Amino acid sequence: MAAQRKTTTKRKPAAKRKPARKASAKTTPKPRTKTTAKAESKSATESRLRGYGGGGVDTVISVEDVTRQIEAIAQEVTVEELDALVDGEPFLTIDDLRAGYGKMEILHNLNLRVGRKQSLCLIGPNGAGKSTILHAIFGFNNIFGGQIRVGTNDAKREITNLSPNQKLKQAGIAYILQDKSVFPSMTVEENLWMGGFLMDKPAQAKEAAERVFDKYPRLAARRKHQAKVLSGGERRLLEISRALVMEPEVLLVDEPSIGLEPRFIDMVFEILHDLQHNEGKTILMVEQNAKKGLEFADIGYVLVSGEVAIAGKGDKLLKNPEVGRLFLGG
């Protein structure tokens, strides 16, 4: 397996100190020696330590420690094992993909499988290559080798070198960016029309927008409002809805929970659940909130340094103690 990428964990705000109690006249506090202080500090540090991407941390785990711990749980994941996680035949298939930016290779012979109407969540430390996979599928970076295919049976086609426009219009793949991809000065309605910019006639985009409004009354009530006045959750709903205008079969979703309040995070995942289970969309997601992502997804991959370190059903990875320790905050 390739060498692992270094990373650090996030900090959470330090807890407020309780006001010190005045010593009673009847009790004399024991003197606090250097040895006692050192032991207390070590104990407090150990109790506050958490894994990457889940809960908060008060102490930054060293890069070397994170690297060693990820190396310790990494496994050789075969194509046969990836195939076994798919319900039926793979719909989105990646074989031996090498991709990156400029001349820098980020993904190293990566394989990926997800079936029609299934969801796959990619987790891992920053720099592991998660978003690079989405970029490669949609045509946002350089591909040095390998194949990307979509479809099943005789309808399977290679899309490796298609442009983003071709992948959206011809291959039915839509990309939902991380954040702030709406046009703030345009109305909600105009933003949806922009989602159909590849359609042959403007009227087709407007008809598709009306179908979106029928599905999401919350957006319909704000159709004439500028996008910049929407709440964070409404903006994310608009971003997802705009991607639906072209009626894609595959949704590439990059960090759907980023920057959102918990109530809006739940709303967004409910929308994605509906799109998968009621509309039959195939979803490939990158999610920094590993717990939320694995709870949602049928399949989970843990990525490290551009390779798949662990793969399994989402619920199984949630129960994996090593994945929990490193990525789920416990």
C-alpha positions in Angstrom: 0.0 0.0 0.0 1.3 3.5 -0.7 2.7 5.8 2.0 0.0 7.6 3.9 -0.6 11.4 3.8 0.0 13.5 6.9 -2.8 15.4 8.5 -3.8 17.1 11.7 -7.1 17.2 13.6 -9.3 20.1 14.4 -9.6 21.8 17.8 -12.8 22.6 19.7 -13.1 25.6 22.0 -11.7 25.0 25.5 -14.3 24.3 28.2 -15.0 27.2 30.5 -13.4 26.9 33.9 -15.6 26.7 37.0 -15.0 29.4 39.6 -12.6 28.1 42.2 -14.1 27.4 45.6 -12.8 29.2 48.6 -10.9 26.9 51.0 -12.8 26.2 54.2 -11.3 27.2 57.4 -11.5 23.6 58.6 -9.7 22.1 55.5 -6.3 22.8 54.3 -5.7 21.9 50.6 -2.8 19.7 49.8 0.1 21.4 48.1 0.2 20.9 44.3 3.6 19.6 43.4 5.2 19.6 40.0 4.6 15.8 39.7 0.9 16.2 40.6 0.5 19.0 38.0 2.2 17.0 35.3 0.1 13.9 36.0 -3.1 16.0 35.9 -2.1 17.6 32.7 -1.4 14.3 31.0 -4.7 12.8 32.2 -6.6 15.8 31.0 -4.9 15.7 27.6 -5.6 11.9 27.2 -9.3 12.4 28.1 -9.8 15.1 25.6 -8.2 13.4 22.6 -10.5 12.5 19.7 -10.2 11.1 16.2 -10.2 12.8 12.9 -13.3 14.3 11.4 -15.8 13.4 14.1 -15.9 15.2 17.5 -13.8 18.1 18.5 -10.4 18.0 19.9 -8.5 20.0 22.5 -5.1 18.6 21.6 -3.6 18.3 18.1 -2.5 14.7 17.4 0.9 14.8 15.8 1.1 14.2 12.1 3.4 11.2 12.7 0.9 9.6 15.1 -2.0 10.0 12.6 0.1 8.5 9.8 1.2 5.5 11.9 -2.4 4.9 13.1 -3.9 5.0 9.6 -1.1 2.7 8.3 -1.9 0.3 11.1 -5.6 -0.1 10.0 -5.0 0.0 6.2 -5.8 -3.1 4.3 -5.3 -4.5 0.8 -8.7 -4.0 -0.9 -9.3 -6.1 -3.9 -11.6 -5.4 -6.9 -13.5 -8.6 -5.9 -14.2 -7.1 -2.5 -15.4 -3.9 -4.0 -17.7 -5.8 -6.3 -19.2 -7.7 -3.4 -20.3 -4.5 -1.8 -22.5 -3.6 -4.8 -26.1 -4.6 -5.1 -26.4 -6.1 -8.5 -24.1 -4.9 -11.3 -21.9 -1.8 -10.8 -23.3 1.3 -12.4 -20.4 3.7 -11.8 -17.1 1.9 -12.3 -13.5 3.2 -11.9 -10.5 0.9 -12.8 -6.9 1.7 -12.0 -7.4 5.4 -12.1 -4.4 7.7 -11.9 -5.3 11.4 -11.7 -4.3 14.7 -10.3 -3.5 18.3 -11.0 -0.8 19.6 -13.4 1.8 16.9 -13.3 1.1 15.8 -9.7 -0.5 12.4 -9.4 -3.0 12.3 -6.4 -4.9 9.1 -7.2 -2.8 5.9 -7.6 -4.5 3.0 -9.5 -7.7 3.6 -7.6 -10.7 1.3 -8.1 -14.3 2.1 -7.2 -17.7 0.5 -7.6 -21.2 1.6 -6.8 -24.5 0.2 -8.1 -27.5 1.8 -9.5 -29.7 3.5 -6.8 -26.9 3.0 -4.3 -24.9 5.5 -2.3 -21.1 5.5 -1.6 -19.5 7.8 0.9 -15.8 8.7 0.8 -14.1 9.6 4.1 -10.5 10.2 5.1 -8.1 13.0 6.2 -7.6 16.1 4.2 -5.5 15.5 1.1 -6.5 11.8 0.9 -7.9 12.3 -2.6 -11.6 12.3 -1.9 -12.6 15.4 -3.9 -10.0 14.5 -6.5 -12.1 11.4 -7.3 -15.2 13.6 -7.9 -13.1 16.0 -10.0 -11.8 13.1 -12.1 -15.2 11.6 -12.7 -16.6 15.0 -13.8 -13.6 16.1 -15.8 -12.1 18.8 -13.6 -8.5 17.5 -13.4 -5.9 15.5 -15.4 -6.2 11.8 -15.9 -3.0 9.9 -16.4 -4.4 6.4 -16.7 -7.3 4.1 -16.0 -10.9 4.1 -17.0 -14.2 5.6 -15.8 -17.4 3.9 -17.0 -21.1 4.4 -16.3 -24.1 2.2 -17.1 -24.8 -1.5 -16.9 -24.6 -4.5 -19.3 -24.6 -3.4 -23.0 -25.4 0.2 -22.1 -22.1 0.6 -20.2 -19.9 3.3 -21.8 -16.5 4.8 -21.1 -16.6 8.4 -20.1 -13.0 8.9 -18.9 -12.0 11.7 -21.3 -15.4 13.4 -21.9 -15.7 17.1 -21.0 -17.8 18.2 -18.0 -20.5 19.4 -20.4 -20.6 16.0 -22.1 -20.7 14.1 -18.8 -23.7 16.2 -17.7 -25.6 16.1 -20.9 -24.7 12.7 -22.4 -23.7 10.6 -19.4 -26.2 11.9 -16.9 -23.6 12.9 -14.2 -24.1 16.0 -12.2 -21.7 17.6 -9.8 -22.9 19.4 -6.6 -20.1 21.6 -5.4 -19.0 22.1 -1.8 -20.4 25.5 -1.1 -21.4 28.9 -2.4 -22.0 27.8 -6.0 -25.3 29.7 -6.4 -25.4 33.0 -8.3 -26.2 35.4 -5.4 -27.7 38.2 -7.5 -29.9 36.0 -9.6 -33.3 34.9 -8.3 -34.0 31.3 -7.2 -35.9 30.9 -10.5 -33.0 32.2 -12.6 -30.5 29.9 -10.8 -32.7 26.9 -11.7 -32.8 28.0 -15.3 -29.0 28.1 -15.3 -29.1 24.4 -14.4 -30.5 23.7 -17.8 -28.0 25.8 -19.8 -27.1 22.7 -21.9 -30.7 22.1 -23.0 -31.6 22.7 -26.6 -34.2 25.3 -25.8 -34.7 27.8 -22.9 -38.3 26.6 -22.6 -37.0 23.1 -21.6 -35.1 24.6 -18.7 -38.1 26.5 -17.5 -40.3 23.4 -17.7 -37.7 21.5 -15.7 -37.5 24.3 -13.1 -41.3 24.1 -12.6 -40.9 20.4 -11.9 -38.4 21.3 -9.2 -40.7 23.9 -7.7 -43.5 21.3 -7.6 -41.2 19.0 -5.7 -39.8 21.6 -3.3 -42.5 24.1 -2.2 -39.9 25.8 0.0 -38.1 27.0 -3.1 -41.3 27.8 -5.0 -42.2 30.3 -2.2 -38.9 32.1 -2.8 -38.7 31.8 -6.6 -38.5 35.6 -7.1 -36.0 36.2 -4.2 -32.4 36.7 -4.9 -30.3 33.7 -3.9 -28.2 35.8 -1.5 -31.1 36.2 0.9 -31.6 32.5 1.4 -30.7 30.6 4.5 -27.8 28.2 4.4 -30.1 25.3 4.2 -32.1 26.9 1.4 -29.0 27.6 -0.6 -27.9 24.0 -0.3 -31.4 22.9 -1.5 -31.1 25.3 -4.4 -27.7 23.9 -5.3 -29.0 20.3 -5.3 -32.2 21.3 -7.2 -30.2 23.1 -9.9 -28.3 19.9 -10.5 -31.6 18.0 -10.9 -32.8 20.2 -13.8 -30.8 18.1 -16.3 -32.4 14.9 -14.7 -29.0 13.2 -14.1 -28.7 9.5 -13.0 -25.5 10.0 -10.9 -25.0 12.8 -8.4 -21.5 13.7 -7.2 -22.0 15.5 -3.9 -19.1 17.3 -2.3 -19.4 18.0 1.4 -23.2 18.4 1.6 -23.0 19.3 5.3 -20.3 21.9 5.2 -21.1 25.2 6.9 -24.7 24.2 7.8 -26.5 24.2 11.2 -27.5 20.7 12.4 -31.2 21.2 11.5 -30.2 22.0 7.9 -27.8 19.1 7.8 -30.6 16.7 8.6 -32.8 18.4 6.0 -30.1 18.0 3.3 -29.6 14.3 4.1 -33.3 13.7 4.0 -33.4 15.2 0.5 -30.5 13.0 -0.7 -32.2 10.0 0.8 -35.4 10.8 -1.1 -33.4 11.3 -4.4 -31.7 7.9 -3.9 -34.6 5.8 -2.7 -37.6 7.4 -4.4 -36.1 8.7 -7.6 -33.4 6.1 -8.1 -30.3 8.3 -8.2 -26.9 6.9 -7.7 -25.0 9.0 -5.2 -21.2 9.3 -4.7 -20.5 11.6 -1.8 -17.5 13.1 0.0 -18.3 14.0 3.6 -16.1 15.3 6.3 -18.7 14.5 8.9 -17.8 10.8 8.7 -20.5 9.6 11.1 -23.3 11.4 9.2 -21.9 10.2 5.8 -21.6 6.5 6.9 -25.0 6.5 8.5 -26.5 7.7 5.1 -24.5 5.6 2.7 -24.8 2.0 1.6 -21.1 1.7 1.1 -18.1 3.5 2.6 -14.5 3.9 1.6 -11.7 5.2 3.8 -9.1 6.9 1.6 -5.5 7.6 2.4 -2.9 9.0 0.0 -5.0 8.4 -3.1 -5.8 4.8 -2.4 -8.6 2.9 -0.7 -7.4 1.8 2.7 -10.7 0.2 3.9 -14.0 -0.5 2.2 -17.2 -1.9 3.6 -20.9 -1.4 4.1 -21.6 1.9 5.8 -23.1 0.4 8.9 -20.2 -2.0 9.3 -17.6 0.8 9.1 -19.6 2.7 11.8 -19.1 -0.3 14.1 -15.4 -0.7 13.2 -13.5 0.5 16.4 -10.4 1.6 14.5 -12.5 3.7 12.0 -14.4 5.1 15.0 -11.3 6.0 16.9 -9.7 7.8 13.9 -12.6 9.3 12.1 -15.7 9.3 14.2 -14.5 11.1 17.3 -14.4 8.0 19.6 
